Amino acid sequence: MSRNSNILDGTGSGSFLKVNEGGYIQVQNSNIPPIDDRDLQILYREFLTLNGDGSTTSMLVDGSTTSQLFYIGGISENDIYITSLSIAIQGDTINLGDDFAGSGAALANGCRLYYEDQNGEINIGTNLTTNFEFVRLCQGNPGFGDGTNSFKLLNIAAGAKGVKEADGYIPVLDFPEVFGFNYGLRLQRGTTNRLVLEVNDNLNTATGPLPSNAGFNIIAYGFQRKPD
């Protein structure tokens, strides 16, 4: 036999919890965090590194013969929620169109950004061959400048003697905004989940087409969530 129950406000206001016609509980967002002695969240900021080594942040490597993987992976203690990626691409005479990092041409094969979990690989961005493709992946975020300087930062890296200062692009991939993940992309604790940028061209400035003041790296931002 079923029984009707009510949930009453414990502060003595006499208010009951309400459920609307769609079966949803009516709640109200608060701009202040709940009172909780547990510290369940930790700020997270980490570069994607070569083979997840934690130190090699520059993506200017030769991936033309063997693909080179830059990634961050799950850890044993906490879940990681990645809310955004900050992508930095710089180079001499860099432009938005058919160019990557000031090479003056699109990459032959391009980079691939993907997520890997127990179900396999899920592509986020493929055939990333130009600066424009990275900006497009991030849906033009952040948008600034105009004309030939649209989305471009000027003189972001000082040039060595005889080397021109580099300009660059810093597109930001916002996972909640672009993909609708409320808390970002999850790397589950105790798993081999990982977020990967795959380099499939020769980006080595000594042997490839990129200028000597080129640069390319990605930083992930978000938080770690401790288990209750």
FIKOLZA-1660 file (N, C-alpha, C; in steps of 0.1 Angstrom, whole numbers, plus 5000, padded with zeros to 4 digits):
% residues 228
   i   px   py   pz ch aa at
   1 5009 4988 5000  A  M  N
   1 5000 5000 5000  A  M CA
   1 5009 5012 5000  A  M  C
   2 5006 5021 4991  A  S  N
   2 5015 5034 4990  A  S CA
   2 5011 5043 5001  A  S  C
   3 5020 5052 5004  A  R  N
   3 5018 5062 5014  A  R CA
   3 5022 5076 5009  A  R  C
   4 5014 5086 5010  A  N  N
   4 5018 5100 5007  A  N CA
   4 5027 5105 5017  A  N  C
   5 5038 5112 5013  A  S  N
   5 5047 5118 5023  A  S CA
   5 5050 5132 5018  A  S  C
   6 5054 5140 5028  A  N  N
   6 5058 5154 5025  A  N CA
   6 5071 5157 5031  A  N  C
   7 5079 5165 5024  A  I  N
   7 5092 5169 5030  A  I CA
   7 5091 5184 5034  A  I  C
   8 5093 5186 5047  A  L  N
   8 5090 5199 5053  A  L CA
   8 5104 5206 5056  A  L  C
   9 5104 5219 5054  A  D  N
   9 5116 5227 5057  A  D CA
   9 5119 5226 5072  A  D  C
  10 5131 5222 5075  A  G  N
  10 5135 5220 5088  A  G CA
  10 5138 5233 5096  A  G  C
  11 5138 5244 5090  A  T  N
  11 5140 5257 5097  A  T CA
  11 5128 5262 5104  A  T  C
  12 5117 5256 5102  A  G  N
  12 5105 5261 5109  A  G CA
  12 5096 5270 5101  A  G  C
  13 5099 5271 5088  A  S  N
  13 5092 5281 5079  A  S CA
  13 5078 5275 5076  A  S  C
  14 5076 5262 5077  A  G  N
  14 5063 5256 5073  A  G CA
  14 5062 5253 5058  A  G  C
  15 5073 5255 5051  A  S  N
  15 5073 5253 5036  A  S CA
  15 5075 5238 5033  A  S  C
  16 5068 5233 5023  A  F  N
  16 5070 5219 5018  A  F CA
  16 5077 5219 5005  A  F  C
  17 5084 5208 5003  A  L  N
  17 5091 5206 4990  A  L CA
  17 5080 5204 4979  A  L  C
  18 5082 5211 4968  A  K  N
  18 5072 5211 4957  A  K CA
  18 5077 5203 4945  A  K  C
  19 5068 5195 4939  A  V  N
  19 5071 5188 4926  A  V CA
  19 5062 5193 4915  A  V  C
  20 5067 5197 4904  A  N  N
  20 5058 5202 4893  A  N CA
  20 5052 5191 4885  A  N  C
  21 5044 5195 4875  A  E  N
  21 5037 5185 4867  A  E CA
  21 5046 5175 4859  A  E  C
  22 5058 5180 4856  A  G  N
  22 5067 5171 4849  A  G CA
  22 5075 5161 4858  A  G  C
  23 5072 5162 4871  A  G  N
  23 5079 5153 4880  A  G CA
  23 5092 5158 4885  A  G  C
  24 5095 5171 4884  A  Y  N
  24 5107 5177 4888  A  Y CA
  24 5106 5184 4901  A  Y  C
  25 5116 5183 4910  A  I  N
  25 5116 5190 4922  A  I CA
  25 5120 5205 4919  A  I  C
  26 5113 5214 4925  A  Q  N
  26 5116 5228 4923  A  Q CA
  26 5127 5232 4933  A  Q  C
  27 5138 5237 4927  A  V  N
  27 5149 5242 4935  A  V CA
  27 5154 5256 4931  A  V  C
  28 5162 5261 4939  A  Q  N
  28 5167 5275 4936  A  Q CA
  28 5182 5275 4937  A  Q  C
  29 5189 5280 4927  A  N  N
  29 5204 5281 4928  A  N CA
  29 5208 5291 4938  A  N  C
  30 5219 5288 4944  A  S  N
  30 5225 5297 4954  A  S CA
  30 5239 5302 4949  A  S  C
  31 5242 5314 4951  A  N  N
  31 5255 5320 4947  A  N CA
  31 5266 5317 4957  A  N  C
  32 5262 5311 4968  A  I  N
  32 5272 5308 4979  A  I CA
  32 5273 5293 4980  A  I  C
  33 5285 5288 4983  A  P  N
  33 5287 5273 4984  A  P CA
  33 5280 5268 4997  A  P  C
  34 5276 5255 4997  A  P  N
  34 5271 5250 5009  A  P CA
  34 5281 5248 5020  A  P  C
  35 5276 5248 5033  A  I  N
  35 5285 5247 5044  A  I CA
  35 5289 5232 5045  A  I  C
  36 5302 5229 5043  A  D  N
  36 5307 5215 5043  A  D CA
  36 5321 5215 5047  A  D  C
  37 5324 5208 5058  A  D  N
  37 5338 5208 5063  A  D CA
  37 5348 5200 5054  A  D  C
  38 5342 5192 5045  A  R  N
  38 5350 5184 5036  A  R CA
  38 5355 5193 5024  A  R  C
  39 5368 5191 5021  A  D  N
  39 5374 5198 5009  A  D CA
  39 5374 5188 4998  A  D  C
  40 5364 5189 4990  A  L  N
  40 5362 5178 4979  A  L CA
  40 5367 5182 4966  A  L  C
  41 5371 5195 4964  A  Q  N
  41 5376 5199 4951  A  Q CA
  41 5390 5206 4952  A  Q  C
  42 5398 5203 4942  A  I  N
  42 5412 5208 4941  A  I CA
  42 5413 5215 4928  A  I  C
  43 5418 5227 4927  A  L  N
  43 5421 5233 4914  A  L CA
  43 5431 5225 4906  A  L  C
  44 5428 5225 4893  A  Y  N
  44 5436 5216 4884  A  Y CA
  44 5441 5224 4872  A  Y  C
  45 5454 5224 4869  A  R  N
  45 5460 5230 4858  A  R CA
  45 5472 5221 4854  A  R  C
  46 5472 5216 4841  A  E  N
  46 5483 5207 4837  A  E CA
  46 5485 5208 4822  A  E  C
  47 5497 5208 4818  A  F  N
  47 5501 5207 4803  A  F CA
  47 5498 5193 4798  A  F  C
  48 5494 5191 4786  A  L  N
  48 5494 5179 4779  A  L CA
  48 5509 5177 4776  A  L  C
  49 5515 5165 4779  A  T  N
  49 5529 5163 4777  A  T CA
  49 5531 5150 4769  A  T  C
  50 5543 5149 4763  A  L  N
  50 5547 5138 4754  A  L CA
  50 5547 5125 4762  A  L  C
  51 5538 5116 4757  A  N  N
  51 5537 5103 4764  A  N CA
  51 5533 5104 4778  A  N  C
  52 5527 5115 4782  A  G  N
  52 5523 5117 4796  A  G CA
  52 5534 5118 4806  A  G  C
  53 5546 5122 4801  A  D  N
  53 5558 5122 4809  A  D CA
  53 5558 5133 4820  A  D  C
  54 5549 5143 4819  A  G  N
  54 5548 5153 4829  A  G CA
  54 5558 5165 4827  A  G  C
  55 5566 5164 4817  A  S  N
  55 5577 5174 4816  A  S CA
  55 5578 5180 4801  A  S  C
  56 5576 5172 4791  A  T  N
  56 5578 5177 4777  A  T CA
  56 5565 5183 4772  A  T  C
  57 5565 5197 4773  A  T  N
  57 5553 5204 4770  A  T CA
  57 5552 5209 4756  A  T  C
  58 5564 5211 4749  A  S  N
  58 5564 5216 4736  A  S CA
  58 5560 5205 4726  A  S  C
  59 5550 5208 4717  A  M  N
  59 5545 5198 4708  A  M CA
  59 5552 5199 4694  A  M  C
  60 5564 5206 4694  A  L  N
  60 5571 5208 4682  A  L CA
  60 5580 5195 4680  A  L  C
  61 5574 5184 4676  A  V  N
  61 5581 5172 4675  A  V CA
  61 5578 5166 4661  A  V  C
  62 5586 5156 4657  A  D  N
  62 5584 5150 4644  A  D CA
  62 5575 5138 4645  A  D  C
  63 5562 5140 4640  A  G  N
  63 5553 5129 4641  A  G CA
  63 5549 5124 4627  A  G  C
  64 5558 5127 4617  A  S  N
  64 5555 5124 4603  A  S CA
  64 5556 5109 4600  A  S  C
  65 5565 5102 4607  A  T  N
  65 5566 5087 4605  A  T CA
  65 5559 5080 4616  A  T  C
  66 5561 5083 4628  A  T  N
  66 5553 5077 4639  A  T CA
  66 5546 5088 4647  A  T  C
  67 5533 5087 4648  A  S  N
  67 5525 5097 4655  A  S CA
  67 5530 5099 4669  A  S  C
  68 5531 5111 4674  A  Q  N
  68 5535 5115 4687  A  Q CA
  68 5523 5119 4695  A  Q  C
  69 5522 5114 4707  A  L  N
  69 5510 5116 4716  A  L CA
  69 5513 5125 4728  A  L  C
  70 5506 5135 4730  A  F  N
  70 5507 5144 4741  A  F CA
  70 5494 5142 4749  A  F  C
  71 5495 5139 4762  A  Y  N
  71 5482 5136 4769  A  Y CA
  71 5483 5138 4784  A  Y  C
  72 5471 5139 4790  A  I  N
  72 5470 5138 4804  A  I CA
  72 5460 5126 4807  A  I  C
  73 5463 5119 4818  A  G  N
  73 5455 5107 4820  A  G CA
  73 5449 5107 4834  A  G  C
  74 5440 5097 4837  A  G  N
  74 5434 5096 4850  A  G CA
  74 5444 5092 4860  A  G  C
  75 5441 5096 4873  A  I  N
  75 5450 5093 4884  A  I CA
  75 5443 5083 4894  A  I  C
  76 5450 5078 4903  A  S  N
  76 5444 5068 4912  A  S CA
  76 5435 5074 4923  A  S  C
  77 5438 5087 4927  A  E  N
  77 5431 5092 4939  A  E CA
  77 5418 5099 4936  A  E  C
  78 5417 5107 4926  A  N  N
  78 5406 5116 4924  A  N CA
  78 5401 5116 4909  A  N  C
  79 5389 5119 4907  A  D  N
  79 5384 5122 4894  A  D CA
  79 5389 5135 4889  A  D  C
  80 5393 5137 4876  A  I  N
  80 5397 5149 4871  A  I CA
  80 5386 5154 4861  A  I  C
  81 5381 5166 4863  A  Y  N
  81 5372 5172 4854  A  Y CA
  81 5379 5184 4846  A  Y  C
  82 5380 5182 4833  A  I  N
  82 5387 5192 4825  A  I CA
  82 5376 5202 4820  A  I  C
  83 5376 5214 4824  A  T  N
  83 5366 5224 4819  A  T CA
  83 5370 5231 4807  A  T  C
  84 5383 5233 4805  A  S  N
  84 5388 5240 4793  A  S CA
  84 5402 5236 4789  A  S  C
  85 5405 5238 4776  A  L  N
  85 5419 5237 4771  A  L CA
  85 5423 5250 4765  A  L  C
  86 5435 5255 4769  A  S  N
  86 5441 5267 4764  A  S CA
  86 5452 5263 4754  A  S  C
  87 5449 5266 4741  A  I  N
  87 5458 5261 4731  A  I CA
  87 5467 5273 4726  A  I  C
  88 5480 5272 4726  A  A  N
  88 5489 5283 4722  A  A CA
  88 5496 5279 4709  A  A  C
  89 5495 5287 4698  A  I  N
  89 5502 5284 4686  A  I CA
  89 5509 5297 4682  A  I  C
  90 5522 5297 4680  A  Q  N
  90 5529 5310 4676  A  Q CA
  90 5539 5307 4665  A  Q  C
  91 5543 5318 4659  A  G  N
  91 5552 5317 4648  A  G CA
  91 5554 5330 4641  A  G  C
  92 5565 5331 4633  A  D  N
  92 5568 5343 4625  A  D CA
  92 5558 5344 4613  A  D  C
  93 5553 5356 4611  A  T  N
  93 5544 5359 4600  A  T CA
  93 5532 5349 4600  A  T  C
  94 5527 5346 4611  A  I  N
  94 5516 5336 4613  A  I CA
  94 5503 5342 4608  A  I  C
  95 5495 5334 4602  A  N  N
  95 5482 5340 4597  A  N CA
  95 5471 5329 4600  A  N  C
  96 5459 5333 4599  A  L  N
  96 5448 5324 4603  A  L CA
  96 5444 5314 4593  A  L  C
  97 5446 5316 4580  A  G  N
  97 5441 5307 4569  A  G CA
  97 5450 5295 4567  A  G  C
  98 5455 5294 4555  A  D  N
  98 5463 5282 4551  A  D CA
  98 5477 5283 4557  A  D  C
  99 5478 5281 4570  A  D  N
  99 5491 5282 4577  A  D CA
  99 5490 5275 4590  A  D  C
 100 5501 5270 4595  A  F  N
 100 5502 5265 4608  A  F CA
 100 5515 5270 4615  A  F  C
 101 5514 5278 4625  A  A  N
 101 5525 5282 4633  A  A CA
 101 5535 5289 4625  A  A  C
 102 5531 5297 4615  A  G  N
 102 5540 5305 4607  A  G CA
 102 5548 5297 4596  A  G  C
 103 5543 5285 4593  A  S  N
 103 5550 5277 4583  A  S CA
 103 5547 5281 4569  A  S  C
 104 5536 5289 4567  A  G  N
 104 5532 5294 4554  A  G CA
 104 5524 5284 4546  A  G  C
 105 5520 5272 4553  A  A  N
 105 5512 5262 4546  A  A CA
 105 5505 5254 4556  A  A  C
 106 5494 5247 4552  A  A  N
 106 5487 5238 4561  A  A CA
 106 5495 5226 4563  A  A  C
 107 5493 5219 4574  A  L  N
 107 5499 5206 4577  A  L CA
 107 5494 5196 4567  A  L  C
 108 5503 5186 4564  A  A  N
 108 5499 5176 4554  A  A CA
 108 5488 5166 4560  A  A  C
 109 5490 5162 4572  A  N  N
 109 5482 5152 4578  A  N CA
 109 5473 5158 4589  A  N  C
 110 5478 5168 4597  A  G  N
 110 5471 5174 4607  A  G CA
 110 5472 5167 4621  A  G  C
 111 5467 5174 4631  A  C  N
 111 5467 5169 4644  A  C CA
 111 5453 5163 4647  A  C  C
 112 5452 5155 4658  A  R  N
 112 5439 5150 4662  A  R CA
 112 5438 5151 4677  A  R  C
 113 5427 5156 4681  A  L  N
 113 5424 5157 4696  A  L CA
 113 5413 5147 4699  A  L  C
 114 5416 5138 4708  A  Y  N
 114 5406 5128 4712  A  Y CA
 114 5406 5125 4726  A  Y  C
 115 5395 5118 4731  A  Y  N
 115 5393 5113 4744  A  Y CA
 115 5392 5098 4744  A  Y  C
 116 5399 5092 4753  A  E  N
 116 5399 5077 4753  A  E CA
 116 5395 5072 4767  A  E  C
 117 5385 5063 4766  A  D  N
 117 5380 5057 4779  A  D CA
 117 5378 5042 4776  A  D  C
 118 5371 5035 4785  A  Q  N
 118 5370 5020 4784  A  Q CA
 118 5362 5016 4771  A  Q  C
 119 5355 5025 4765  A  N  N
 119 5348 5022 4753  A  N CA
 119 5356 5025 4740  A  N  C
 120 5368 5030 4741  A  G  N
 120 5376 5033 4730  A  G CA
 120 5379 5048 4728  A  G  C
 121 5382 5052 4716  A  E  N
 121 5386 5066 4713  A  E CA
 121 5374 5074 4708  A  E  C
 122 5372 5086 4713  A  I  N
 122 5362 5095 4708  A  I CA
 122 5368 5108 4703  A  I  C
 123 5367 5110 4690  A  N  N
 123 5373 5122 4684  A  N CA
 123 5366 5135 4688  A  N  C
 124 5374 5144 4692  A  I  N
 124 5370 5158 4695  A  I CA
 124 5373 5167 4683  A  I  C
 125 5384 5166 4677  A  G  N
 125 5388 5174 4666  A  G CA
 125 5398 5166 4657  A  G  C
 126 5395 5165 4644  A  T  N
 126 5403 5157 4635  A  T CA
 126 5407 5167 4623  A  T  C
 127 5418 5163 4616  A  N  N
 127 5423 5171 4605  A  N CA
 127 5425 5185 4609  A  N  C
 128 5432 5187 4620  A  L  N
 128 5435 5200 4625  A  L CA
 128 5448 5204 4618  A  L  C
 129 5447 5210 4606  A  T  N
 129 5458 5213 4598  A  T CA
 129 5463 5227 4597  A  T  C
 130 5454 5237 4602  A  T  N
 130 5458 5251 4602  A  T CA
 130 5454 5257 4615  A  T  C
 131 5459 5270 4617  A  N  N
 131 5455 5278 4628  A  N CA
 131 5440 5280 4629  A  N  C
 132 5434 5282 4617  A  F  N
 132 5420 5284 4616  A  F CA
 132 5412 5272 4622  A  F  C
 133 5417 5260 4618  A  E  N
 133 5409 5248 4623  A  E CA
 133 5409 5247 4638  A  E  C
 134 5420 5251 4645  A  F  N
 134 5420 5251 4659  A  F CA
 134 5411 5262 4665  A  F  C
 135 5411 5274 4659  A  V  N
 135 5402 5284 4663  A  V CA
 135 5387 5280 4661  A  V  C
 136 5385 5273 4649  A  R  N
 136 5371 5269 4646  A  R CA
 136 5367 5258 4656  A  R  C
 137 5376 5249 4660  A  L  N
 137 5373 5238 4670  A  L CA
 137 5368 5245 4683  A  L  C
 138 5374 5256 4686  A  C  N
 138 5370 5263 4699  A  C CA
 138 5359 5273 4696  A  C  C
 139 5353 5273 4685  A  Q  N
 139 5341 5282 4681  A  Q CA
 139 5345 5296 4683  A  Q  C
 140 5357 5300 4679  A  G  N
 140 5361 5314 4679  A  G CA
 140 5362 5320 4692  A  G  C
 141 5365 5312 4702  A  N  N
 141 5367 5317 4716  A  N CA
 141 5382 5317 4720  A  N  C
 142 5387 5329 4725  A  P  N
 142 5380 5342 4726  A  P CA
 142 5381 5350 4713  A  P  C
 143 5371 5358 4710  A  G  N
 143 5371 5366 4698  A  G CA
 143 5375 5380 4700  A  G  C
 144 5386 5384 4693  A  F  N
 144 5390 5398 4694  A  F CA
 144 5398 5402 4682  A  F  C
 145 5401 5414 4680  A  G  N
 145 5408 5419 4668  A  G CA
 145 5399 5420 4656  A  G  C
 146 5405 5424 4645  A  D  N
 146 5398 5425 4632  A  D CA
 146 5407 5424 4621  A  D  C
 147 5401 5422 4609  A  G  N
 147 5409 5421 4597  A  G CA
 147 5419 5410 4597  A  G  C
 148 5431 5412 4593  A  T  N
 148 5442 5402 4593  A  T CA
 148 5446 5398 4607  A  T  C
 149 5443 5407 4617  A  N  N
 149 5447 5404 4631  A  N CA
 149 5435 5398 4639  A  N  C
 150 5425 5393 4632  A  S  N
 150 5414 5387 4640  A  S CA
 150 5419 5375 4647  A  S  C
 151 5416 5374 4660  A  F  N
 151 5420 5363 4669  A  F CA
 151 5435 5363 4672  A  F  C
 152 5443 5372 4667  A  K  N
 152 5457 5371 4668  A  K CA
 152 5463 5381 4679  A  K  C
 153 5472 5375 4687  A  L  N
 153 5480 5383 4696  A  L CA
 153 5493 5386 4690  A  L  C
 154 5498 5399 4692  A  L  N
 154 5510 5403 4685  A  L CA
 154 5522 5403 4695  A  L  C
 155 5533 5399 4690  A  N  N
 155 5546 5399 4698  A  N CA
 155 5544 5391 4711  A  N  C
 156 5539 5379 4711  A  I  N
 156 5537 5372 4723  A  I CA
 156 5550 5365 4728  A  I  C
 157 5560 5364 4719  A  A  N
 157 5573 5358 4723  A  A CA
 157 5584 5366 4717  A  A  C
 158 5593 5370 4726  A  A  N
 158 5605 5378 4722  A  A CA
 158 5614 5370 4713  A  A  C
 159 5619 5376 4702  A  G  N
 159 5628 5368 4693  A  G CA
 159 5642 5369 4698  A  G  C
 160 5649 5359 4695  A  A  N
 160 5664 5359 4698  A  A CA
 160 5671 5369 4688  A  A  C
 161 5684 5371 4690  A  K  N
 161 5691 5380 4681  A  K CA
 161 5689 5375 4667  A  K  C
 162 5684 5384 4658  A  G  N
 162 5683 5381 4644  A  G CA
 162 5670 5373 4641  A  G  C
 163 5662 5371 4651  A  V  N
 163 5649 5363 4649  A  V CA
 163 5637 5373 4653  A  V  C
 164 5628 5374 4644  A  K  N
 164 5616 5382 4646  A  K CA
 164 5608 5378 4657  A  K  C
 165 5602 5387 4665  A  E  N
 165 5592 5383 4675  A  E CA
 165 5580 5376 4669  A  E  C
 166 5575 5367 4676  A  A  N
 166 5564 5358 4671  A  A CA
 166 5550 5363 4675  A  A  C
 167 5541 5362 4666  A  D  N
 167 5527 5364 4669  A  D CA
 167 5520 5351 4671  A  D  C
 168 5508 5351 4676  A  G  N
 168 5502 5338 4679  A  G CA
 168 5487 5338 4681  A  G  C
 169 5481 5326 4682  A  Y  N
 169 5467 5324 4685  A  Y CA
 169 5466 5316 4698  A  Y  C
 170 5455 5320 4706  A  I  N
 170 5453 5313 4719  A  I CA
 170 5439 5308 4720  A  I  C
 171 5434 5300 4711  A  P  N
 171 5420 5296 4712  A  P CA
 171 5417 5288 4725  A  P  C
 172 5406 5289 4731  A  V  N
 172 5402 5282 4743  A  V CA
 172 5390 5273 4740  A  V  C
 173 5391 5260 4743  A  L  N
 173 5380 5250 4741  A  L CA
 173 5373 5249 4754  A  L  C
 174 5361 5254 4755  A  D  N
 174 5353 5254 4767  A  D CA
 174 5344 5242 4767  A  D  C
 175 5347 5231 4774  A  F  N
 175 5339 5219 4773  A  F CA
 175 5324 5220 4777  A  F  C
 176 5321 5227 4788  A  P  N
 176 5307 5229 4792  A  P CA
 176 5300 5237 4781  A  P  C
 177 5306 5247 4776  A  E  N
 177 5300 5256 4766  A  E CA
 177 5298 5249 4752  A  E  C
 178 5308 5242 4748  A  V  N
 178 5307 5236 4734  A  V CA
 178 5300 5223 4734  A  V  C
 179 5302 5215 4744  A  F  N
 179 5297 5201 4744  A  F CA
 179 5285 5199 4755  A  F  C
 180 5283 5209 4763  A  G  N
 180 5272 5208 4773  A  G CA
 180 5275 5199 4785  A  G  C
 181 5288 5196 4787  A  F  N
 181 5291 5189 4799  A  F CA
 181 5291 5199 4811  A  F  C
 182 5282 5197 4821  A  N  N
 182 5281 5206 4832  A  N CA
 182 5293 5208 4840  A  N  C
 183 5301 5197 4841  A  Y  N
 183 5313 5198 4850  A  Y CA
 183 5326 5196 4842  A  Y  C
 184 5325 5195 4829  A  G  N
 184 5337 5193 4821  A  G CA
 184 5338 5179 4817  A  G  C
 185 5350 5176 4810  A  L  N
 185 5353 5162 4806  A  L CA
 185 5359 5155 4817  A  L  C
 186 5354 5143 4820  A  R  N
 186 5358 5136 4832  A  R CA
 186 5369 5125 4829  A  R  C
 187 5380 5125 4836  A  L  N
 187 5390 5115 4836  A  L CA
 187 5388 5107 4849  A  L  C
 188 5382 5096 4848  A  Q  N
 188 5378 5088 4860  A  Q CA
 188 5390 5083 4868  A  Q  C
 189 5389 5084 4881  A  R  N
 189 5400 5079 4889  A  R CA
 189 5402 5064 4888  A  R  C
 190 5414 5059 4889  A  G  N
 190 5417 5045 4888  A  G CA
 190 5415 5039 4875  A  G  C
 191 5415 5047 4864  A  T  N
 191 5413 5042 4850  A  T CA
 191 5424 5047 4841  A  T  C
 192 5424 5042 4829  A  T  N
 192 5433 5047 4819  A  T CA
 192 5427 5057 4810  A  T  C
 193 5416 5064 4814  A  N  N
 193 5411 5075 4807  A  N CA
 193 5422 5085 4804  A  N  C
 194 5421 5091 4792  A  R  N
 194 5431 5101 4789  A  R CA
 194 5426 5111 4778  A  R  C
 195 5431 5123 4778  A  L  N
 195 5428 5133 4767  A  L CA
 195 5441 5135 4760  A  L  C
 196 5440 5133 4746  A  V  N
 196 5452 5132 4738  A  V CA
 196 5452 5141 4726  A  V  C
 197 5464 5148 4724  A  L  N
 197 5466 5155 4711  A  L CA
 197 5476 5147 4704  A  L  C
 198 5473 5143 4692  A  E  N
 198 5481 5134 4683  A  E CA
 198 5488 5143 4672  A  E  C
 199 5501 5143 4672  A  V  N
 199 5508 5150 4661  A  V CA
 199 5512 5140 4650  A  V  C
 200 5508 5144 4638  A  N  N
 200 5510 5135 4626  A  N CA
 200 5519 5141 4616  A  N  C
 201 5526 5152 4619  A  D  N
 201 5535 5159 4609  A  D CA
 201 5548 5162 4616  A  D  C
 202 5557 5166 4608  A  N  N
 202 5570 5171 4613  A  N CA
 202 5569 5185 4618  A  N  C
 203 5568 5187 4631  A  L  N
 203 5567 5201 4636  A  L CA
 203 5581 5205 4643  A  L  C
 204 5591 5197 4641  A  N  N
 204 5604 5200 4646  A  N CA
 204 5610 5212 4639  A  N  C
 205 5613 5223 4646  A  T  N
 205 5617 5235 4639  A  T CA
 205 5631 5234 4633  A  T  C
 206 5639 5224 4637  A  A  N
 206 5652 5222 4631  A  A CA
 206 5651 5214 4617  A  A  C
 207 5641 5205 4616  A  T  N
 207 5641 5197 4604  A  T CA
 207 5628 5198 4596  A  T  C
 208 5618 5205 4601  A  G  N
 208 5605 5207 4594  A  G CA
 208 5603 5221 4589  A  G  C
 209 5592 5224 4584  A  P  N
 209 5589 5237 4578  A  P CA
 209 5586 5249 4587  A  P  C
 210 5585 5246 4600  A  L  N
 210 5581 5257 4609  A  L CA
 210 5593 5266 4612  A  L  C
 211 5590 5279 4614  A  P  N
 211 5601 5288 4617  A  P CA
 211 5607 5286 4631  A  P  C
 212 5619 5291 4633  A  S  N
 212 5627 5288 4646  A  S CA
 212 5620 5293 4658  A  S  C
 213 5611 5304 4656  A  N  N
 213 5604 5309 4668  A  N CA
 213 5590 5304 4669  A  N  C
 214 5587 5293 4663  A  A  N
 214 5574 5287 4664  A  A CA
 214 5572 5281 4678  A  A  C
 215 5559 5279 4682  A  G  N
 215 5556 5274 4695  A  G CA
 215 5542 5267 4694  A  G  C
 216 5540 5256 4702  A  F  N
 216 5527 5249 4702  A  F CA
 216 5526 5241 4715  A  F  C
 217 5516 5244 4723  A  N  N
 217 5514 5236 4735  A  N CA
 217 5499 5238 4739  A  N  C
 218 5495 5230 4749  A  I  N
 218 5481 5230 4753  A  I CA
 218 5481 5228 4769  A  I  C
 219 5474 5236 4776  A  I  N
 219 5472 5235 4790  A  I CA
 219 5457 5232 4793  A  I  C
 220 5455 5222 4802  A  A  N
 220 5442 5218 4806  A  A CA
 220 5439 5225 4819  A  A  C
 221 5426 5230 4821  A  Y  N
 221 5422 5236 4833  A  Y CA
 221 5409 5229 4838  A  Y  C
 222 5407 5229 4851  A  G  N
 222 5395 5223 4857  A  G CA
 222 5397 5220 4872  A  G  C
 223 5393 5209 4876  A  F  N
 223 5394 5206 4891  A  F CA
 223 5394 5191 4893  A  F  C
 224 5400 5187 4904  A  Q  N
 224 5400 5173 4908  A  Q CA
 224 5389 5172 4919  A  Q  C
 225 5381 5161 4918  A  R  N
 225 5370 5158 4927  A  R CA
 225 5374 5146 4936  A  R  C
 226 5375 5148 4949  A  K  N
 226 5378 5137 4958  A  K CA
 226 5366 5129 4960  A  K  C
 227 5367 5116 4962  A  P  N
 227 5356 5107 4965  A  P CA
 227 5350 5112 4979  A  P  C
 228 5337 5110 4980  A  D  N
 228 5330 5114 4993  A  D CA
 228 5336 5106 5005  A  D  C
% end
